[in-house]
Amino acid sequence: MEALTLCGPSVDRLNQVENDYVYEIEAITNRVDTASAFGFAREASAILPLFGIPAKLINSPYDIKSTDLLERKTNKLPLEIKILDQDLVSHLSAIVLDNIVVGPSPKEIASQITISGSRPINNLVDVTNYLTLCFGQPVHIFDYDKIGGHKMILRTSKPSEKVQTLDGRNHELLGGDIVIEDGDGRLIDLCGIMGGKLSEVDENTKRAVLFVQTYQPKKIRRTSLYTQERTLAAQIFEKNPDSKLVVPTLIEGVRLLNLYANARVAGDSIDIYTAKPEPKTLKLDLKWLNNLIGIKFDVVTVISILKDLGFDISKKTDLQLEVKVPTWRLHDISIPEDLAEEVARVYGYFRLEGKLPLVPNLSYSTNSLLNWEYLAKKYLADIGFTEIFNYSLISQDLYQKSGISSDHSISLKNPLTIEFEHMRRSLIPSLLMDLENNQGKIDLPMRIFELSNIYIANEHAADKLPEERSILALGTQGLDFRTSKGYLEALFKQLHLKNINFTSHDDNLGPWQKNQTAQIYSDNHFLGMFGPIKTLVKANFNLKGEVYLANLDFQTIANLSNTESIYNPISEFPDFIEDITIESKLYISELIQLIKQENSLITKVIYKESFQNRHTFTIHFNDSTKNLSQDEVNVLKTKLLKIS
């Protein structure tokens, strides 16, 4: 167990069942050749000798020859197989059997099926399951007399076609699935997934069709996932097993059915090879191999390891090998590095010296956007905000509840559920959902934010990937306007953004209230929106209390941010502080800007309150060269009172 796990397929555990042992093995995705008893034995025969354990591979299905097929001893029974699309199947082999006697499987077959986690059914079905477990090549058997017209047409399904599988489930197909239709136009097989109920073998079966094949992997996986039929056959077919196993498996199946069900060959074998595997040969330089792995392998060890794994080796020179890849490894062995990995893992990574390689200290560049995102996230967390992580896919319903149009958003053609139908073009819907989900679970006030990408469709080239834009969305619940706005201003100050100003937003689109929402600018650069949400949106999400949202273009913020701080010495002279009430119809933000621009002696402006069009501010006056007098301040106040 330890040797195999260290150098090959992981053996999770070994269980003793009566007088037998069951290995629980993890077969990884790219190694479908190990998902069988024979595939595991082939790995073991290469690994165990390096641990001093003698091992020899026997009974290889690749040693079975076409001449081993039992001769036909009865009258020939007709069978027509037609493939409408050659791309659906790479290799198909079938044969008609008669004189069948259905009954329980012998103990040696039934026990193997049972301890492997399946249920014995009868000698016909059990042989097909046994072959799948032994060789890793799924097999199916049809009742010959239930096939209309003794004709099998392999094609893709049409939308809304129905088929009942052997487990009794009725499936309405989406179309494009590989199916078999008989001469009466009935679907008798959901290929690569599970056989059809209409052609099921039972206790009355006298004649059968043994059917072995390899299918197009993508179609099998698609059908298996949406029908939720995750059978062993489907899991093997979707990983593209070796098509060279088809004929040997058929021949062994005929032998076993003859032995255990008295079956006789009743027709010529049908063998259709639509896509033969192309041979692949790689060159392996031993000097390069030793430098790569960091250990000096001799040529005998390398050749022995690769040959035990099934590779054919031709020695060109003492340091140059030509390696022919076996058919069962064509999909995962493509470059010399793959061969190096095979040698290293079978030899044992644990045997390699634990020494770090000598590499130059390469320079690297950082992504400034990511740096600014990190700084913004850290600061918001420091001032009491909680970061939220949401899916990049949202529903149409969430768009509607938020008052945001889903127009121009990118919709998935095959969403798993309606909740994940659109790639989000705004973070606001998810943020409102988070406020709703957390309402009542934690005490108010609630402060949350998400800094992530939105996806904007390319309107000029629909086939191009969408633009990903970094957006910062903030939400507060249970806080007033000035406090919520203060958090934004604190963040802008932390990022050293210049000349921040807020202007009124009069548009009624989106989730924000008209005339109570601000557009945010840094000089002439638009940063985003801030304000309370509409009453209807609050009702849609059952939100209570005051809710304020900010939606900021963080890409623009990152471009404008800087780490430079400008130090202004503290004045030796005290501030002269006065309250002033200005009557004006201008917005507060505009008044503050005008007050600051009036004179350089005005160093600070604090808004206090408003009544109708009268607005009160606390203003700090300071001259760094002297103490200001009341008369000087009164002159400035007089000028400020004229602002309107």
Rosetta blueprint (number, residue, H / E / L):
1 M L
2 E H
3 A H
4 L H
5 T H
6 L H
7 C H
8 G L
9 P L
10 S E
11 V E
12 D E
13 R E
14 L E
15 N E
16 Q E
17 V E
18 E L
19 N L
20 D E
21 Y E
22 V E
23 Y E
24 E E
25 I E
26 E E
27 A L
28 I L
29 T L
30 N L
31 R L
32 V H
33 D H
34 T H
35 A L
36 S L
37 A H
38 F H
39 G H
40 F H
41 A H
42 R H
43 E H
44 A H
45 S H
46 A H
47 I H
48 L H
49 P H
50 L H
51 F H
52 G L
53 I L
54 P L
55 A L
56 K L
57 L L
58 I L
59 N L
60 S L
61 P H
62 Y H
63 D H
64 I L
65 K L
66 S H
67 T H
68 D H
69 L L
70 L L
71 E L
72 R L
73 K L
74 T L
75 N L
76 K L
77 L L
78 P L
79 L L
80 E E
81 I E
82 K E
83 I E
84 L L
85 D L
86 Q H
87 D H
88 L H
89 V E
90 S E
91 H E
92 L E
93 S E
94 A E
95 I E
96 V E
97 L E
98 D E
99 N L
100 I L
101 V L
102 V L
103 G L
104 P L
105 S L
106 P L
107 K H
108 E H
109 I H
110 A H
111 S H
112 Q H
113 I H
114 T H
115 I H
116 S L
117 G L
118 S L
119 R L
120 P L
121 I L
122 N L
123 N H
124 L H
125 V H
126 D H
127 V H
128 T H
129 N H
130 Y H
131 L H
132 T H
133 L H
134 C H
135 F H
136 G L
137 Q L
138 P L
139 V E
140 H E
141 I E
142 F E
143 D E
144 Y H
145 D H
146 K H
147 I L
148 G H
149 G H
150 H H
151 K E
152 M E
153 I E
154 L E
155 R E
156 T E
157 S L
158 K L
159 P L
160 S L
161 E L
162 K E
163 V E
164 Q E
165 T E
166 L L
167 D L
168 G L
169 R L
170 N E
171 H E
172 E E
173 L L
174 L L
175 G L
176 G L
177 D L
178 I E
179 V E
180 I E
181 E E
182 D E
183 G L
184 D L
185 G L
186 R L
187 L E
188 I E
189 D E
190 L E
191 C L
192 G L
193 I L
194 M E
195 G E
196 G E
197 K H
198 L H
199 S H
200 E L
201 V L
202 D L
203 E L
204 N L
205 T L
206 K L
207 R L
208 A E
209 V E
210 L E
211 F E
212 V E
213 Q E
214 T E
215 Y E
216 Q L
217 P H
218 K H
219 K H
220 I H
221 R H
222 R H
223 T H
224 S H
225 L H
226 Y H
227 T H
228 Q L
229 E L
230 R L
231 T L
232 L H
233 A H
234 A H
235 Q H
236 I H
237 F H
238 E L
239 K L
240 N L
241 P L
242 D L
243 S H
244 K H
245 L H
246 V H
247 V H
248 P H
249 T H
250 L H
251 I H
252 E H
253 G H
254 V H
255 R H
256 L H
257 L H
258 N H
259 L H
260 Y H
261 A H
262 N L
263 A L
264 R E
265 V E
266 A L
267 G L
268 D L
269 S L
270 I E
271 D E
272 I E
273 Y E
274 T L
275 A L
276 K L
277 P L
278 E L
279 P L
280 K L
281 T E
282 L E
283 K E
284 L E
285 D E
286 L H
287 K H
288 W H
289 L H
290 N H
291 N H
292 L H
293 I H
294 G L
295 I L
296 K L
297 F L
298 D L
299 V H
300 V H
301 T H
302 V H
303 I H
304 S H
305 I H
306 L H
307 K H
308 D H
309 L L
310 G L
311 F L
312 D E
313 I E
314 S E
315 K E
316 K L
317 T L
318 D L
319 L L
320 Q E
321 L E
322 E E
323 V E
324 K E
325 V L
326 P L
327 T H
328 W H
329 R H
330 L L
331 H L
332 D L
333 I L
334 S L
335 I L
336 P H
337 E H
338 D H
339 L H
340 A H
341 E H
342 E H
343 V H
344 A H
345 R H
346 V H
347 Y H
348 G L
349 Y H
350 F H
351 R H
352 L L
353 E L
354 G L
355 K L
356 L L
357 P L
358 L L
359 V L
360 P L
361 N L
362 L L
363 S L
364 Y L
365 S L
366 T L
367 N L
368 S H
369 L H
370 L H
371 N H
372 W H
373 E H
374 Y H
375 L H
376 A H
377 K H
378 K H
379 Y H
380 L H
381 A H
382 D H
383 I L
384 G L
385 F L
386 T E
387 E E
388 I L
389 F L
390 N L
391 Y L
392 S L
393 L E
394 I E
395 S L
396 Q H
397 D H
398 L H
399 Y H
400 Q H
401 K H
402 S H
403 G L
404 I L
405 S L
406 S L
407 D L
408 H L
409 S L
410 I E
411 S E
412 L L
413 K L
414 N L
415 P L
416 L L
417 T L
418 I H
419 E H
420 F H
421 E L
422 H E
423 M E
424 R L
425 R L
426 S L
427 L L
428 I H
429 P H
430 S H
431 L H
432 L H
433 M H
434 D H
435 L H
436 E H
437 N H
438 N H
439 Q E
440 G L
441 K L
442 I E
443 D L
444 L L
445 P L
446 M E
447 R E
448 I E
449 F E
450 E E
451 L E
452 S E
453 N E
454 I E
455 Y E
456 I E
457 A L
458 N L
459 E L
460 H L
461 A L
462 A L
463 D L
464 K L
465 L L
466 P L
467 E E
468 E E
469 R E
470 S E
471 I E
472 L E
473 A E
474 L E
475 G E
476 T E
477 Q E
478 G L
479 L L
480 D L
481 F H
482 R H
483 T H
484 S H
485 K H
486 G H
487 Y H
488 L H
489 E H
490 A H
491 L H
492 F H
493 K H
494 Q H
495 L L
496 H L
497 L L
498 K L
499 N L
500 I E
501 N E
502 F E
503 T E
504 S E
505 H E
506 D L
507 D L
508 N L
509 L L
510 G L
511 P L
512 W E
513 Q L
514 K L
515 N L
516 Q L
517 T E
518 A E
519 Q E
520 I E
521 Y E
522 S E
523 D L
524 N L
525 H E
526 F E
527 L E
528 G E
529 M E
530 F E
531 G E
532 P E
533 I E
534 K L
535 T H
536 L H
537 V H
538 K H
539 A H
540 N H
541 F L
542 N L
543 L L
544 K L
545 G L
546 E L
547 V E
548 Y E
549 L E
550 A E
551 N E
552 L E
553 D E
554 F H
555 Q H
556 T H
557 I H
558 A H
559 N H
560 L H
561 S L
562 N L
563 T L
564 E L
565 S L
566 I L
567 Y L
568 N L
569 P L
570 I L
571 S L
572 E L
573 F L
574 P L
575 D L
576 F E
577 I E
578 E E
579 D E
580 I E
581 T E
582 I E
583 E E
584 S L
585 K L
586 L L
587 Y L
588 I H
589 S H
590 E H
591 L H
592 I H
593 Q H
594 L H
595 I H
596 K H
597 Q H
598 E H
599 N L
600 S L
601 L L
602 I E
603 T E
604 K E
605 V E
606 I E
607 Y E
608 K E
609 E E
610 S E
611 F E
612 Q L
613 N L
614 R E
615 H E
616 T E
617 F E
618 T E
619 I E
620 H E
621 F E
622 N L
623 D L
624 S L
625 T L
626 K L
627 N L
628 L L
629 S L
630 Q H
631 D H
632 E H
633 V H
634 N H
635 V H
636 L H
637 K H
638 T H
639 K H
640 L H
641 L H
642 K L
643 I L
644 S L
